[in-house]
Amino acid sequence: MRNTGIVRRLDELGRVVIPKEIRNVLRLREGEQIEIFMQDETLTLRKYSRLGEGFEEVEKLCQTLKKSTKSQVFAVDSSRFVFSTVEGLVGEDAAEIILETMEKRKATVAEEVKMSEKRKVTIATLYVAPIVACGDLYGALMIGGDNIEEEQKKLCDFAVGFLAGCIENR
């Protein structure tokens, strides 16, 4: 754990403000949910991911999508990879171009996409299908390769619809 040297006062309602610099680094936006963990006398805050831990449907669906499309498959929550067929991407922040594409809430094909700011993984063609449930953006499923065909897009869209339904029924 890294010490930031920042100290904040708790107000009368038990609230504390997360400094803007930290919110920017973690890509925390107004209205986003945060998980709170406690161990001994330490509190840990973490950006909440409905597609992350405990959502086993994501991994199963992505594995099936990989077999069906014979492509690379990725899943991101609001900012980081929760599944990847490329080793080392899970847990990494997704590149800004992926997040911007997701924010449009429309399935899109992108060319020559750098997947992560840290890793040197570039995908020639990437189909990004945002996961929207109950009006909220939860992340995206993506398939990538040299060329993405219409059938592959349809399978990815079907998988996104399935995940959105799972989220809405939780």
Chimera marker file (.cmm) of the C-alpha trace (Angstrom):
<marker_set name="trace">
<marker id="1" x="0.000" y="0.000" z="0.000" r="1" g="1" b="0" radius="0.5"/>
<marker id="2" x="1.340" y="3.428" z="-0.977" r="1" g="1" b="0" radius="0.5"/>
<marker id="3" x="1.212" y="6.382" z="1.427" r="1" g="1" b="0" radius="0.5"/>
<marker id="4" x="-0.085" y="9.501" z="-0.325" r="1" g="1" b="0" radius="0.5"/>
<marker id="5" x="0.634" y="11.848" z="2.575" r="1" g="1" b="0" radius="0.5"/>
<marker id="6" x="-2.917" y="13.203" z="2.262" r="1" g="1" b="0" radius="0.5"/>
<marker id="7" x="-4.921" y="13.621" z="5.463" r="1" g="1" b="0" radius="0.5"/>
<marker id="8" x="-8.645" y="14.405" z="5.485" r="1" g="1" b="0" radius="0.5"/>
<marker id="9" x="-11.068" y="15.218" z="8.304" r="1" g="1" b="0" radius="0.5"/>
<marker id="10" x="-14.233" y="13.157" z="8.835" r="1" g="1" b="0" radius="0.5"/>
<marker id="11" x="-17.345" y="15.381" z="8.876" r="1" g="1" b="0" radius="0.5"/>
<marker id="12" x="-20.294" y="15.121" z="11.282" r="1" g="1" b="0" radius="0.5"/>
<marker id="13" x="-22.032" y="12.578" z="9.013" r="1" g="1" b="0" radius="0.5"/>
<marker id="14" x="-18.951" y="10.340" z="8.752" r="1" g="1" b="0" radius="0.5"/>
<marker id="15" x="-18.054" y="11.457" z="5.236" r="1" g="1" b="0" radius="0.5"/>
<marker id="16" x="-14.595" y="11.985" z="3.847" r="1" g="1" b="0" radius="0.5"/>
<marker id="17" x="-13.697" y="13.556" z="0.509" r="1" g="1" b="0" radius="0.5"/>
<marker id="18" x="-11.458" y="11.570" z="-1.814" r="1" g="1" b="0" radius="0.5"/>
<marker id="19" x="-9.022" y="14.122" z="-3.294" r="1" g="1" b="0" radius="0.5"/>
<marker id="20" x="-9.523" y="14.988" z="-6.959" r="1" g="1" b="0" radius="0.5"/>
<marker id="21" x="-6.012" y="13.812" z="-7.871" r="1" g="1" b="0" radius="0.5"/>
<marker id="22" x="-6.775" y="10.317" z="-6.541" r="1" g="1" b="0" radius="0.5"/>
<marker id="23" x="-10.218" y="10.264" z="-8.209" r="1" g="1" b="0" radius="0.5"/>
<marker id="24" x="-8.565" y="11.146" z="-11.512" r="1" g="1" b="0" radius="0.5"/>
<marker id="25" x="-5.894" y="8.448" z="-11.194" r="1" g="1" b="0" radius="0.5"/>
<marker id="26" x="-8.533" y="5.821" z="-10.319" r="1" g="1" b="0" radius="0.5"/>
<marker id="27" x="-10.973" y="7.183" z="-12.910" r="1" g="1" b="0" radius="0.5"/>
<marker id="28" x="-13.665" y="7.604" z="-10.267" r="1" g="1" b="0" radius="0.5"/>
<marker id="29" x="-16.636" y="9.612" z="-11.454" r="1" g="1" b="0" radius="0.5"/>
<marker id="30" x="-19.538" y="11.087" z="-9.559" r="1" g="1" b="0" radius="0.5"/>
<marker id="31" x="-22.146" y="8.443" z="-8.788" r="1" g="1" b="0" radius="0.5"/>
<marker id="32" x="-19.795" y="5.444" z="-9.113" r="1" g="1" b="0" radius="0.5"/>
<marker id="33" x="-19.999" y="2.790" z="-6.431" r="1" g="1" b="0" radius="0.5"/>
<marker id="34" x="-17.097" y="2.006" z="-4.118" r="1" g="1" b="0" radius="0.5"/>
<marker id="35" x="-16.536" y="-1.159" z="-2.069" r="1" g="1" b="0" radius="0.5"/>
<marker id="36" x="-15.310" y="-0.792" z="1.503" r="1" g="1" b="0" radius="0.5"/>
<marker id="37" x="-13.126" y="-3.464" z="3.106" r="1" g="1" b="0" radius="0.5"/>
<marker id="38" x="-11.926" y="-3.618" z="6.685" r="1" g="1" b="0" radius="0.5"/>
<marker id="39" x="-8.996" y="-5.540" z="8.121" r="1" g="1" b="0" radius="0.5"/>
<marker id="40" x="-7.924" y="-4.877" z="11.694" r="1" g="1" b="0" radius="0.5"/>
<marker id="41" x="-7.739" y="-1.062" z="11.847" r="1" g="1" b="0" radius="0.5"/>
<marker id="42" x="-7.333" y="-0.520" z="8.106" r="1" g="1" b="0" radius="0.5"/>
<marker id="43" x="-10.069" y="0.586" z="5.712" r="1" g="1" b="0" radius="0.5"/>
<marker id="44" x="-9.618" y="-0.073" z="2.015" r="1" g="1" b="0" radius="0.5"/>
<marker id="45" x="-11.754" y="1.542" z="-0.669" r="1" g="1" b="0" radius="0.5"/>
<marker id="46" x="-11.974" y="-0.043" z="-4.106" r="1" g="1" b="0" radius="0.5"/>
<marker id="47" x="-13.917" y="0.860" z="-7.194" r="1" g="1" b="0" radius="0.5"/>
<marker id="48" x="-16.870" y="-1.536" z="-7.341" r="1" g="1" b="0" radius="0.5"/>
<marker id="49" x="-17.155" y="-3.784" z="-10.384" r="1" g="1" b="0" radius="0.5"/>
<marker id="50" x="-20.346" y="-5.697" z="-11.135" r="1" g="1" b="0" radius="0.5"/>
<marker id="51" x="-18.382" y="-7.647" z="-13.724" r="1" g="1" b="0" radius="0.5"/>
<marker id="52" x="-15.441" y="-8.429" z="-11.471" r="1" g="1" b="0" radius="0.5"/>
<marker id="53" x="-15.082" y="-10.932" z="-8.647" r="1" g="1" b="0" radius="0.5"/>
<marker id="54" x="-18.028" y="-13.203" z="-8.029" r="1" g="1" b="0" radius="0.5"/>
<marker id="55" x="-19.562" y="-12.747" z="-11.460" r="1" g="1" b="0" radius="0.5"/>
<marker id="56" x="-18.681" y="-16.153" z="-12.869" r="1" g="1" b="0" radius="0.5"/>
<marker id="57" x="-20.956" y="-15.724" z="-15.885" r="1" g="1" b="0" radius="0.5"/>
<marker id="58" x="-18.425" y="-13.322" z="-17.443" r="1" g="1" b="0" radius="0.5"/>
<marker id="59" x="-15.590" y="-15.835" z="-17.571" r="1" g="1" b="0" radius="0.5"/>
<marker id="60" x="-17.782" y="-18.706" z="-18.762" r="1" g="1" b="0" radius="0.5"/>
<marker id="61" x="-19.355" y="-16.561" z="-21.452" r="1" g="1" b="0" radius="0.5"/>
<marker id="62" x="-15.995" y="-15.198" z="-22.611" r="1" g="1" b="0" radius="0.5"/>
<marker id="63" x="-14.516" y="-18.707" z="-22.873" r="1" g="1" b="0" radius="0.5"/>
<marker id="64" x="-17.516" y="-19.805" z="-24.945" r="1" g="1" b="0" radius="0.5"/>
<marker id="65" x="-17.266" y="-16.677" z="-27.097" r="1" g="1" b="0" radius="0.5"/>
<marker id="66" x="-13.581" y="-17.408" z="-27.724" r="1" g="1" b="0" radius="0.5"/>
<marker id="67" x="-14.383" y="-20.941" z="-28.926" r="1" g="1" b="0" radius="0.5"/>
<marker id="68" x="-17.288" y="-19.775" z="-31.087" r="1" g="1" b="0" radius="0.5"/>
<marker id="69" x="-15.566" y="-16.813" z="-32.730" r="1" g="1" b="0" radius="0.5"/>
<marker id="70" x="-11.997" y="-18.175" z="-32.787" r="1" g="1" b="0" radius="0.5"/>
<marker id="71" x="-10.906" y="-14.655" z="-31.783" r="1" g="1" b="0" radius="0.5"/>
<marker id="72" x="-9.257" y="-12.933" z="-28.859" r="1" g="1" b="0" radius="0.5"/>
<marker id="73" x="-11.889" y="-12.039" z="-26.244" r="1" g="1" b="0" radius="0.5"/>
<marker id="74" x="-11.802" y="-9.331" z="-23.589" r="1" g="1" b="0" radius="0.5"/>
<marker id="75" x="-14.162" y="-8.011" z="-20.915" r="1" g="1" b="0" radius="0.5"/>
<marker id="76" x="-13.744" y="-4.707" z="-19.129" r="1" g="1" b="0" radius="0.5"/>
<marker id="77" x="-15.719" y="-3.170" z="-16.307" r="1" g="1" b="0" radius="0.5"/>
<marker id="78" x="-15.853" y="0.608" z="-16.044" r="1" g="1" b="0" radius="0.5"/>
<marker id="79" x="-12.065" y="0.917" z="-16.300" r="1" g="1" b="0" radius="0.5"/>
<marker id="80" x="-10.077" y="-2.322" z="-16.130" r="1" g="1" b="0" radius="0.5"/>
<marker id="81" x="-9.856" y="-5.770" z="-17.704" r="1" g="1" b="0" radius="0.5"/>
<marker id="82" x="-11.802" y="-8.489" z="-15.850" r="1" g="1" b="0" radius="0.5"/>
<marker id="83" x="-11.198" y="-11.130" z="-18.537" r="1" g="1" b="0" radius="0.5"/>
<marker id="84" x="-8.677" y="-11.505" z="-21.336" r="1" g="1" b="0" radius="0.5"/>
<marker id="85" x="-7.440" y="-14.280" z="-23.572" r="1" g="1" b="0" radius="0.5"/>
<marker id="86" x="-4.172" y="-12.310" z="-23.763" r="1" g="1" b="0" radius="0.5"/>
<marker id="87" x="-2.065" y="-13.151" z="-20.724" r="1" g="1" b="0" radius="0.5"/>
<marker id="88" x="-1.339" y="-10.369" z="-18.256" r="1" g="1" b="0" radius="0.5"/>
<marker id="89" x="-4.190" y="-7.974" z="-19.077" r="1" g="1" b="0" radius="0.5"/>
<marker id="90" x="-6.619" y="-8.942" z="-16.290" r="1" g="1" b="0" radius="0.5"/>
<marker id="91" x="-6.533" y="-6.232" z="-13.636" r="1" g="1" b="0" radius="0.5"/>
<marker id="92" x="-4.813" y="-3.729" z="-15.952" r="1" g="1" b="0" radius="0.5"/>
<marker id="93" x="-6.451" y="-0.416" z="-16.801" r="1" g="1" b="0" radius="0.5"/>
<marker id="94" x="-8.010" y="-0.411" z="-20.245" r="1" g="1" b="0" radius="0.5"/>
<marker id="95" x="-6.635" y="2.107" z="-22.725" r="1" g="1" b="0" radius="0.5"/>
<marker id="96" x="-8.468" y="5.418" z="-22.919" r="1" g="1" b="0" radius="0.5"/>
<marker id="97" x="-9.663" y="4.720" z="-26.488" r="1" g="1" b="0" radius="0.5"/>
<marker id="98" x="-11.547" y="1.631" z="-25.225" r="1" g="1" b="0" radius="0.5"/>
<marker id="99" x="-13.182" y="3.594" z="-22.397" r="1" g="1" b="0" radius="0.5"/>
<marker id="100" x="-14.170" y="6.413" z="-24.757" r="1" g="1" b="0" radius="0.5"/>
<marker id="101" x="-15.666" y="3.899" z="-27.195" r="1" g="1" b="0" radius="0.5"/>
<marker id="102" x="-17.649" y="2.248" z="-24.373" r="1" g="1" b="0" radius="0.5"/>
<marker id="103" x="-18.999" y="5.607" z="-23.195" r="1" g="1" b="0" radius="0.5"/>
<marker id="104" x="-20.737" y="6.059" z="-26.557" r="1" g="1" b="0" radius="0.5"/>
<marker id="105" x="-22.910" y="3.036" z="-25.623" r="1" g="1" b="0" radius="0.5"/>
<marker id="106" x="-22.896" y="1.804" z="-29.202" r="1" g="1" b="0" radius="0.5"/>
<marker id="107" x="-21.125" y="-1.262" z="-30.581" r="1" g="1" b="0" radius="0.5"/>
<marker id="108" x="-18.157" y="-0.118" z="-32.656" r="1" g="1" b="0" radius="0.5"/>
<marker id="109" x="-15.288" y="-1.545" z="-34.692" r="1" g="1" b="0" radius="0.5"/>
<marker id="110" x="-11.899" y="0.057" z="-34.048" r="1" g="1" b="0" radius="0.5"/>
<marker id="111" x="-8.618" y="-0.494" z="-35.891" r="1" g="1" b="0" radius="0.5"/>
<marker id="112" x="-5.103" y="-0.877" z="-34.446" r="1" g="1" b="0" radius="0.5"/>
<marker id="113" x="-6.154" y="-0.588" z="-30.789" r="1" g="1" b="0" radius="0.5"/>
<marker id="114" x="-3.565" y="-0.447" z="-28.029" r="1" g="1" b="0" radius="0.5"/>
<marker id="115" x="-5.341" y="-2.427" z="-25.300" r="1" g="1" b="0" radius="0.5"/>
<marker id="116" x="-3.575" y="-1.153" z="-22.182" r="1" g="1" b="0" radius="0.5"/>
<marker id="117" x="-1.583" y="1.928" z="-21.265" r="1" g="1" b="0" radius="0.5"/>
<marker id="118" x="1.083" y="-0.276" z="-19.615" r="1" g="1" b="0" radius="0.5"/>
<marker id="119" x="1.272" y="-3.339" z="-21.859" r="1" g="1" b="0" radius="0.5"/>
<marker id="120" x="2.338" y="-3.362" z="-25.489" r="1" g="1" b="0" radius="0.5"/>
<marker id="121" x="-0.644" y="-5.324" z="-26.765" r="1" g="1" b="0" radius="0.5"/>
<marker id="122" x="-2.190" y="-4.043" z="-29.989" r="1" g="1" b="0" radius="0.5"/>
<marker id="123" x="-5.171" y="-5.652" z="-31.705" r="1" g="1" b="0" radius="0.5"/>
<marker id="124" x="-5.583" y="-5.116" z="-35.476" r="1" g="1" b="0" radius="0.5"/>
<marker id="125" x="-9.404" y="-5.047" z="-35.409" r="1" g="1" b="0" radius="0.5"/>
<marker id="126" x="-11.456" y="-4.801" z="-32.219" r="1" g="1" b="0" radius="0.5"/>
<marker id="127" x="-15.229" y="-5.022" z="-31.886" r="1" g="1" b="0" radius="0.5"/>
<marker id="128" x="-16.337" y="-3.218" z="-28.711" r="1" g="1" b="0" radius="0.5"/>
<marker id="129" x="-19.863" y="-3.996" z="-27.487" r="1" g="1" b="0" radius="0.5"/>
<marker id="130" x="-20.886" y="-1.984" z="-24.378" r="1" g="1" b="0" radius="0.5"/>
<marker id="131" x="-22.825" y="-3.726" z="-21.611" r="1" g="1" b="0" radius="0.5"/>
<marker id="132" x="-25.771" y="-1.524" z="-20.636" r="1" g="1" b="0" radius="0.5"/>
<marker id="133" x="-28.246" y="-2.700" z="-17.998" r="1" g="1" b="0" radius="0.5"/>
<marker id="134" x="-30.965" y="-0.713" z="-16.226" r="1" g="1" b="0" radius="0.5"/>
<marker id="135" x="-29.753" y="2.337" z="-18.144" r="1" g="1" b="0" radius="0.5"/>
<marker id="136" x="-26.229" y="2.136" z="-16.659" r="1" g="1" b="0" radius="0.5"/>
<marker id="137" x="-22.975" y="1.311" z="-18.438" r="1" g="1" b="0" radius="0.5"/>
<marker id="138" x="-21.283" y="-1.655" z="-16.737" r="1" g="1" b="0" radius="0.5"/>
<marker id="139" x="-18.436" y="-2.331" z="-19.151" r="1" g="1" b="0" radius="0.5"/>
<marker id="140" x="-17.919" y="-4.002" z="-22.502" r="1" g="1" b="0" radius="0.5"/>
<marker id="141" x="-17.220" y="-7.302" z="-24.186" r="1" g="1" b="0" radius="0.5"/>
<marker id="142" x="-14.730" y="-7.168" z="-27.017" r="1" g="1" b="0" radius="0.5"/>
<marker id="143" x="-13.535" y="-9.556" z="-29.678" r="1" g="1" b="0" radius="0.5"/>
<marker id="144" x="-10.400" y="-8.913" z="-31.643" r="1" g="1" b="0" radius="0.5"/>
<marker id="145" x="-8.286" y="-10.278" z="-34.437" r="1" g="1" b="0" radius="0.5"/>
<marker id="146" x="-7.127" y="-9.551" z="-37.957" r="1" g="1" b="0" radius="0.5"/>
<marker id="147" x="-10.677" y="-9.273" z="-39.263" r="1" g="1" b="0" radius="0.5"/>
<marker id="148" x="-14.055" y="-9.338" z="-37.484" r="1" g="1" b="0" radius="0.5"/>
<marker id="149" x="-16.923" y="-10.834" z="-39.452" r="1" g="1" b="0" radius="0.5"/>
<marker id="150" x="-20.643" y="-10.115" z="-39.086" r="1" g="1" b="0" radius="0.5"/>
<marker id="151" x="-21.330" y="-13.495" z="-37.447" r="1" g="1" b="0" radius="0.5"/>
<marker id="152" x="-18.692" y="-12.800" z="-34.781" r="1" g="1" b="0" radius="0.5"/>
<marker id="153" x="-20.280" y="-9.412" z="-34.046" r="1" g="1" b="0" radius="0.5"/>
<marker id="154" x="-23.696" y="-11.027" z="-33.667" r="1" g="1" b="0" radius="0.5"/>
<marker id="155" x="-22.324" y="-13.603" z="-31.212" r="1" g="1" b="0" radius="0.5"/>
<marker id="156" x="-20.671" y="-10.845" z="-29.190" r="1" g="1" b="0" radius="0.5"/>
<marker id="157" x="-23.908" y="-8.803" z="-29.179" r="1" g="1" b="0" radius="0.5"/>
<marker id="158" x="-25.827" y="-11.881" z="-28.011" r="1" g="1" b="0" radius="0.5"/>
<marker id="159" x="-23.326" y="-12.397" z="-25.158" r="1" g="1" b="0" radius="0.5"/>
<marker id="160" x="-23.658" y="-8.737" z="-24.145" r="1" g="1" b="0" radius="0.5"/>
<marker id="161" x="-27.447" y="-9.099" z="-24.061" r="1" g="1" b="0" radius="0.5"/>
<marker id="162" x="-27.123" y="-12.183" z="-21.877" r="1" g="1" b="0" radius="0.5"/>
<marker id="163" x="-24.816" y="-10.390" z="-19.406" r="1" g="1" b="0" radius="0.5"/>
<marker id="164" x="-27.100" y="-7.343" z="-19.287" r="1" g="1" b="0" radius="0.5"/>
<marker id="165" x="-29.992" y="-9.681" z="-18.423" r="1" g="1" b="0" radius="0.5"/>
<marker id="166" x="-27.922" y="-11.334" z="-15.669" r="1" g="1" b="0" radius="0.5"/>
<marker id="167" x="-27.109" y="-7.933" z="-14.177" r="1" g="1" b="0" radius="0.5"/>
<marker id="168" x="-30.730" y="-6.799" z="-14.295" r="1" g="1" b="0" radius="0.5"/>
<marker id="169" x="-31.882" y="-10.013" z="-12.569" r="1" g="1" b="0" radius="0.5"/>
<marker id="170" x="-29.388" y="-9.796" z="-9.682" r="1" g="1" b="0" radius="0.5"/>
<link id1="1" id2="2" r="1" g="1" b="0" radius="0.2"/>
<link id1="2" id2="3" r="1" g="1" b="0" radius="0.2"/>
<link id1="3" id2="4" r="1" g="1" b="0" radius="0.2"/>
<link id1="4" id2="5" r="1" g="1" b="0" radius="0.2"/>
<link id1="5" id2="6" r="1" g="1" b="0" radius="0.2"/>
<link id1="6" id2="7" r="1" g="1" b="0" radius="0.2"/>
<link id1="7" id2="8" r="1" g="1" b="0" radius="0.2"/>
<link id1="8" id2="9" r="1" g="1" b="0" radius="0.2"/>
<link id1="9" id2="10" r="1" g="1" b="0" radius="0.2"/>
<link id1="10" id2="11" r="1" g="1" b="0" radius="0.2"/>
<link id1="11" id2="12" r="1" g="1" b="0" radius="0.2"/>
<link id1="12" id2="13" r="1" g="1" b="0" radius="0.2"/>
<link id1="13" id2="14" r="1" g="1" b="0" radius="0.2"/>
<link id1="14" id2="15" r="1" g="1" b="0" radius="0.2"/>
<link id1="15" id2="16" r="1" g="1" b="0" radius="0.2"/>
<link id1="16" id2="17" r="1" g="1" b="0" radius="0.2"/>
<link id1="17" id2="18" r="1" g="1" b="0" radius="0.2"/>
<link id1="18" id2="19" r="1" g="1" b="0" radius="0.2"/>
<link id1="19" id2="20" r="1" g="1" b="0" radius="0.2"/>
<link id1="20" id2="21" r="1" g="1" b="0" radius="0.2"/>
<link id1="21" id2="22" r="1" g="1" b="0" radius="0.2"/>
<link id1="22" id2="23" r="1" g="1" b="0" radius="0.2"/>
<link id1="23" id2="24" r="1" g="1" b="0" radius="0.2"/>
<link id1="24" id2="25" r="1" g="1" b="0" radius="0.2"/>
<link id1="25" id2="26" r="1" g="1" b="0" radius="0.2"/>
<link id1="26" id2="27" r="1" g="1" b="0" radius="0.2"/>
<link id1="27" id2="28" r="1" g="1" b="0" radius="0.2"/>
<link id1="28" id2="29" r="1" g="1" b="0" radius="0.2"/>
<link id1="29" id2="30" r="1" g="1" b="0" radius="0.2"/>
<link id1="30" id2="31" r="1" g="1" b="0" radius="0.2"/>
<link id1="31" id2="32" r="1" g="1" b="0" radius="0.2"/>
<link id1="32" id2="33" r="1" g="1" b="0" radius="0.2"/>
<link id1="33" id2="34" r="1" g="1" b="0" radius="0.2"/>
<link id1="34" id2="35" r="1" g="1" b="0" radius="0.2"/>
<link id1="35" id2="36" r="1" g="1" b="0" radius="0.2"/>
<link id1="36" id2="37" r="1" g="1" b="0" radius="0.2"/>
<link id1="37" id2="38" r="1" g="1" b="0" radius="0.2"/>
<link id1="38" id2="39" r="1" g="1" b="0" radius="0.2"/>
<link id1="39" id2="40" r="1" g="1" b="0" radius="0.2"/>
<link id1="40" id2="41" r="1" g="1" b="0" radius="0.2"/>
<link id1="41" id2="42" r="1" g="1" b="0" radius="0.2"/>
<link id1="42" id2="43" r="1" g="1" b="0" radius="0.2"/>
<link id1="43" id2="44" r="1" g="1" b="0" radius="0.2"/>
<link id1="44" id2="45" r="1" g="1" b="0" radius="0.2"/>
<link id1="45" id2="46" r="1" g="1" b="0" radius="0.2"/>
<link id1="46" id2="47" r="1" g="1" b="0" radius="0.2"/>
<link id1="47" id2="48" r="1" g="1" b="0" radius="0.2"/>
<link id1="48" id2="49" r="1" g="1" b="0" radius="0.2"/>
<link id1="49" id2="50" r="1" g="1" b="0" radius="0.2"/>
<link id1="50" id2="51" r="1" g="1" b="0" radius="0.2"/>
<link id1="51" id2="52" r="1" g="1" b="0" radius="0.2"/>
<link id1="52" id2="53" r="1" g="1" b="0" radius="0.2"/>
<link id1="53" id2="54" r="1" g="1" b="0" radius="0.2"/>
<link id1="54" id2="55" r="1" g="1" b="0" radius="0.2"/>
<link id1="55" id2="56" r="1" g="1" b="0" radius="0.2"/>
<link id1="56" id2="57" r="1" g="1" b="0" radius="0.2"/>
<link id1="57" id2="58" r="1" g="1" b="0" radius="0.2"/>
<link id1="58" id2="59" r="1" g="1" b="0" radius="0.2"/>
<link id1="59" id2="60" r="1" g="1" b="0" radius="0.2"/>
<link id1="60" id2="61" r="1" g="1" b="0" radius="0.2"/>
<link id1="61" id2="62" r="1" g="1" b="0" radius="0.2"/>
<link id1="62" id2="63" r="1" g="1" b="0" radius="0.2"/>
<link id1="63" id2="64" r="1" g="1" b="0" radius="0.2"/>
<link id1="64" id2="65" r="1" g="1" b="0" radius="0.2"/>
<link id1="65" id2="66" r="1" g="1" b="0" radius="0.2"/>
<link id1="66" id2="67" r="1" g="1" b="0" radius="0.2"/>
<link id1="67" id2="68" r="1" g="1" b="0" radius="0.2"/>
<link id1="68" id2="69" r="1" g="1" b="0" radius="0.2"/>
<link id1="69" id2="70" r="1" g="1" b="0" radius="0.2"/>
<link id1="70" id2="71" r="1" g="1" b="0" radius="0.2"/>
<link id1="71" id2="72" r="1" g="1" b="0" radius="0.2"/>
<link id1="72" id2="73" r="1" g="1" b="0" radius="0.2"/>
<link id1="73" id2="74" r="1" g="1" b="0" radius="0.2"/>
<link id1="74" id2="75" r="1" g="1" b="0" radius="0.2"/>
<link id1="75" id2="76" r="1" g="1" b="0" radius="0.2"/>
<link id1="76" id2="77" r="1" g="1" b="0" radius="0.2"/>
<link id1="77" id2="78" r="1" g="1" b="0" radius="0.2"/>
<link id1="78" id2="79" r="1" g="1" b="0" radius="0.2"/>
<link id1="79" id2="80" r="1" g="1" b="0" radius="0.2"/>
<link id1="80" id2="81" r="1" g="1" b="0" radius="0.2"/>
<link id1="81" id2="82" r="1" g="1" b="0" radius="0.2"/>
<link id1="82" id2="83" r="1" g="1" b="0" radius="0.2"/>
<link id1="83" id2="84" r="1" g="1" b="0" radius="0.2"/>
<link id1="84" id2="85" r="1" g="1" b="0" radius="0.2"/>
<link id1="85" id2="86" r="1" g="1" b="0" radius="0.2"/>
<link id1="86" id2="87" r="1" g="1" b="0" radius="0.2"/>
<link id1="87" id2="88" r="1" g="1" b="0" radius="0.2"/>
<link id1="88" id2="89" r="1" g="1" b="0" radius="0.2"/>
<link id1="89" id2="90" r="1" g="1" b="0" radius="0.2"/>
<link id1="90" id2="91" r="1" g="1" b="0" radius="0.2"/>
<link id1="91" id2="92" r="1" g="1" b="0" radius="0.2"/>
<link id1="92" id2="93" r="1" g="1" b="0" radius="0.2"/>
<link id1="93" id2="94" r="1" g="1" b="0" radius="0.2"/>
<link id1="94" id2="95" r="1" g="1" b="0" radius="0.2"/>
<link id1="95" id2="96" r="1" g="1" b="0" radius="0.2"/>
<link id1="96" id2="97" r="1" g="1" b="0" radius="0.2"/>
<link id1="97" id2="98" r="1" g="1" b="0" radius="0.2"/>
<link id1="98" id2="99" r="1" g="1" b="0" radius="0.2"/>
<link id1="99" id2="100" r="1" g="1" b="0" radius="0.2"/>
<link id1="100" id2="101" r="1" g="1" b="0" radius="0.2"/>
<link id1="101" id2="102" r="1" g="1" b="0" radius="0.2"/>
<link id1="102" id2="103" r="1" g="1" b="0" radius="0.2"/>
<link id1="103" id2="104" r="1" g="1" b="0" radius="0.2"/>
<link id1="104" id2="105" r="1" g="1" b="0" radius="0.2"/>
<link id1="105" id2="106" r="1" g="1" b="0" radius="0.2"/>
<link id1="106" id2="107" r="1" g="1" b="0" radius="0.2"/>
<link id1="107" id2="108" r="1" g="1" b="0" radius="0.2"/>
<link id1="108" id2="109" r="1" g="1" b="0" radius="0.2"/>
<link id1="109" id2="110" r="1" g="1" b="0" radius="0.2"/>
<link id1="110" id2="111" r="1" g="1" b="0" radius="0.2"/>
<link id1="111" id2="112" r="1" g="1" b="0" radius="0.2"/>
<link id1="112" id2="113" r="1" g="1" b="0" radius="0.2"/>
<link id1="113" id2="114" r="1" g="1" b="0" radius="0.2"/>
<link id1="114" id2="115" r="1" g="1" b="0" radius="0.2"/>
<link id1="115" id2="116" r="1" g="1" b="0" radius="0.2"/>
<link id1="116" id2="117" r="1" g="1" b="0" radius="0.2"/>
<link id1="117" id2="118" r="1" g="1" b="0" radius="0.2"/>
<link id1="118" id2="119" r="1" g="1" b="0" radius="0.2"/>
<link id1="119" id2="120" r="1" g="1" b="0" radius="0.2"/>
<link id1="120" id2="121" r="1" g="1" b="0" radius="0.2"/>
<link id1="121" id2="122" r="1" g="1" b="0" radius="0.2"/>
<link id1="122" id2="123" r="1" g="1" b="0" radius="0.2"/>
<link id1="123" id2="124" r="1" g="1" b="0" radius="0.2"/>
<link id1="124" id2="125" r="1" g="1" b="0" radius="0.2"/>
<link id1="125" id2="126" r="1" g="1" b="0" radius="0.2"/>
<link id1="126" id2="127" r="1" g="1" b="0" radius="0.2"/>
<link id1="127" id2="128" r="1" g="1" b="0" radius="0.2"/>
<link id1="128" id2="129" r="1" g="1" b="0" radius="0.2"/>
<link id1="129" id2="130" r="1" g="1" b="0" radius="0.2"/>
<link id1="130" id2="131" r="1" g="1" b="0" radius="0.2"/>
<link id1="131" id2="132" r="1" g="1" b="0" radius="0.2"/>
<link id1="132" id2="133" r="1" g="1" b="0" radius="0.2"/>
<link id1="133" id2="134" r="1" g="1" b="0" radius="0.2"/>
<link id1="134" id2="135" r="1" g="1" b="0" radius="0.2"/>
<link id1="135" id2="136" r="1" g="1" b="0" radius="0.2"/>
<link id1="136" id2="137" r="1" g="1" b="0" radius="0.2"/>
<link id1="137" id2="138" r="1" g="1" b="0" radius="0.2"/>
<link id1="138" id2="139" r="1" g="1" b="0" radius="0.2"/>
<link id1="139" id2="140" r="1" g="1" b="0" radius="0.2"/>
<link id1="140" id2="141" r="1" g="1" b="0" radius="0.2"/>
<link id1="141" id2="142" r="1" g="1" b="0" radius="0.2"/>
<link id1="142" id2="143" r="1" g="1" b="0" radius="0.2"/>
<link id1="143" id2="144" r="1" g="1" b="0" radius="0.2"/>
<link id1="144" id2="145" r="1" g="1" b="0" radius="0.2"/>
<link id1="145" id2="146" r="1" g="1" b="0" radius="0.2"/>
<link id1="146" id2="147" r="1" g="1" b="0" radius="0.2"/>
<link id1="147" id2="148" r="1" g="1" b="0" radius="0.2"/>
<link id1="148" id2="149" r="1" g="1" b="0" radius="0.2"/>
<link id1="149" id2="150" r="1" g="1" b="0" radius="0.2"/>
<link id1="150" id2="151" r="1" g="1" b="0" radius="0.2"/>
<link id1="151" id2="152" r="1" g="1" b="0" radius="0.2"/>
<link id1="152" id2="153" r="1" g="1" b="0" radius="0.2"/>
<link id1="153" id2="154" r="1" g="1" b="0" radius="0.2"/>
<link id1="154" id2="155" r="1" g="1" b="0" radius="0.2"/>
<link id1="155" id2="156" r="1" g="1" b="0" radius="0.2"/>
<link id1="156" id2="157" r="1" g="1" b="0" radius="0.2"/>
<link id1="157" id2="158" r="1" g="1" b="0" radius="0.2"/>
<link id1="158" id2="159" r="1" g="1" b="0" radius="0.2"/>
<link id1="159" id2="160" r="1" g="1" b="0" radius="0.2"/>
<link id1="160" id2="161" r="1" g="1" b="0" radius="0.2"/>
<link id1="161" id2="162" r="1" g="1" b="0" radius="0.2"/>
<link id1="162" id2="163" r="1" g="1" b="0" radius="0.2"/>
<link id1="163" id2="164" r="1" g="1" b="0" radius="0.2"/>
<link id1="164" id2="165" r="1" g="1" b="0" radius="0.2"/>
<link id1="165" id2="166" r="1" g="1" b="0" radius="0.2"/>
<link id1="166" id2="167" r="1" g="1" b="0" radius="0.2"/>
<link id1="167" id2="168" r="1" g="1" b="0" radius="0.2"/>
<link id1="168" id2="169" r="1" g="1" b="0" radius="0.2"/>
<link id1="169" id2="170" r="1" g="1" b="0" radius="0.2"/>
</marker_set>
